[in-house]
Amino acid sequence: MDAAKIAREMASLPPEAQKEVIDFLAFLKTRYRSSPAGTRTRRIKLTDEPFIGMWRGRKDMQDGTAWVRNLRQCQWERGR
């Protein structure tokens, strides 16, 4: 499809739909944007993320299954 046909098709749409087309094009541009040559984003290892180990040392989290079971029991009793 050539640019002139795309422009005609877009012009035939109502203004709200035209805005959606423009928004979608902006989304696609950000999604498929190529990084400049030589610059690469540094991949962060999952183990270096700050949330890893955030519950380390919590006594109530030693047994995750028991913790979830207790949490559910409290919620179910409150709902009665």
Sequence and secondary structure as in RCSB ss.txt:
>XXXX:A:sequence
MDAAKIAREMASLPPEAQKEVIDFLAFLKTRYRSSPAGTRTRRIKLTDEPFIGMWRGRKDMQDGTAWVRNLRQCQ
WERGR
>XXXX:A:secstr
  HHHHHHHHHTS HHHHHHHHHHHHHHHHHT    TT       GGGSTTTTTTTT GGGSSHHHHHHHHHHHH
HHHH 
